[in-house]
Amino acid sequence: MAVLSVAICARDEERTLDAVAGEVLKLGISKEILIVDDGSKDRTYEIAQNLSRKNQQVRIFHHDSSRGKG
């Protein structure tokens, strides 16, 4: 069975992360969401943790400081 993997690169995205992940979670297909918190200074990591607790399809990778998207 195929699974769609969606990577969300996030840095200081507390205002949009929940909505973006929510749109992906609505898709009626097998999926996983990989949230990469790149050293956010706001509540992005906390929001990602809440999403992960509620949805086993959400995985989080956290950087203490920004490493850039590359």
C-alpha positions as CSV (number, residue, x, y, z in Angstrom):
1,M,0.0,0.0,0.0
2,A,1.3,3.4,-0.9
3,V,1.6,6.2,1.7
4,L,1.9,9.9,1.0
5,S,4.7,11.5,3.0
6,V,4.3,15.3,3.5
7,A,7.2,17.2,5.0
8,I,6.4,20.5,6.6
9,C,9.4,22.7,7.2
10,A,8.4,25.1,10.0
11,R,10.2,28.0,11.6
12,D,8.0,30.4,13.7
13,E,4.8,29.1,12.1
14,E,2.5,29.1,15.2
15,R,-0.2,31.0,13.2
16,T,-0.3,28.5,10.3
17,L,1.0,25.1,11.3
18,D,-2.3,23.8,12.7
19,A,-4.2,24.8,9.6
20,V,-1.7,23.4,7.2
21,A,-1.4,20.1,8.9
22,G,-5.2,20.0,9.3
23,E,-5.6,20.2,5.5
24,V,-3.2,17.3,4.9
25,L,-4.9,15.2,7.6
26,K,-8.3,15.7,5.8
27,L,-7.0,13.8,2.8
28,G,-8.8,10.5,2.5
29,I,-5.6,8.5,1.7
30,S,-2.8,6.8,3.7
31,K,-0.4,9.5,4.8
32,E,2.3,10.6,7.2
33,I,3.2,14.2,8.1
34,L,6.8,15.0,9.0
35,I,7.1,18.4,10.8
36,V,10.6,19.7,10.9
37,D,10.8,22.5,13.5
38,D,13.9,24.5,12.5
39,G,14.7,26.3,15.7
40,S,11.4,28.2,16.2
41,K,11.3,31.0,18.8
42,D,7.5,30.9,19.1
43,R,5.0,28.1,19.9
44,T,5.6,26.1,16.7
45,Y,7.1,23.1,18.5
46,E,4.4,23.0,21.2
47,I,1.7,23.0,18.4
48,A,3.6,20.3,16.6
49,Q,3.6,18.2,19.8
50,N,-0.1,18.6,20.2
51,L,-0.7,17.5,16.6
52,S,1.5,14.5,17.2
53,R,-0.4,13.5,20.4
54,K,-3.7,13.7,18.6
55,N,-2.7,12.0,15.3
56,Q,-0.3,9.1,15.1
57,Q,0.3,10.0,11.4
58,V,2.3,13.1,12.6
59,R,6.0,12.8,13.4
60,I,8.2,15.7,14.7
61,F,11.8,16.5,14.1
62,H,13.1,19.4,16.3
63,H,16.3,21.5,15.9
64,D,17.3,23.7,18.9
65,S,18.7,26.3,16.5
66,S,18.0,27.0,12.9
67,R,19.9,24.8,10.4
68,G,18.2,26.1,7.3
69,K,16.1,24.1,4.8
70,G,19.1,22.6,3.0
